[in-house]
């Protein structure tokens, strides 16, 4: 049996480049479906001081990027359009605090590594493509249940407890996300073209 290729993804749920990068990764995995993978999501907090209830997205962007907001959003939309990635920034009203969601990912990871990535990607898709309020506890409970195929009790109070205990995991060597690390040896920074990712996968497969 071939050794599984380990792919660590350092990312934040509300990072649009992480969403685009994960779409590229998924396309690469599909084209290289003859390999086996374990996908290990590593939380990165773009906004570690974000209020627990989040904040108005337009205000957040204005505070962070000032007059560059329109340019930055155009770059994101163009990158998504070039690869037919559905993204609707105008539907997003709030930039949330992502600690609770990262805690949920970590709990699911305890039971099934790849399911935790699938859950993370579902949350990102709902946020960027559909403008879902991913802070909503009813939404989170229902979404967790869809990925809880191992029938373990994952209640929001457990997630809230983990959220309060989980340390910030900002990586000192990382200036921006996403970062993809293959077999702890080869690193790709940013939302790379699927062909680039496929090349690294082929190299990692020979490890």
Secondary structure, 3 states (H helix, E strand, C coil): CCCCEEEEEEECCCCHHHHHHHHHHHHHHHHCCCCCEEEEEEECCCCCCCCCCCEEHHHHHHHHHHHHHHHHHHHHHHHHHHCCCCCCHHHCCEECCCHHHHHHHHHHHCCCHHHHHHHHHHHHHHHHHHCCCCCCHHHHHHHHHHHCCCCCCCCHHHHHHHHHHCCCCCCCCCCCCCEEEECCCEEEECCCCHHHHHHHHHHHHCC
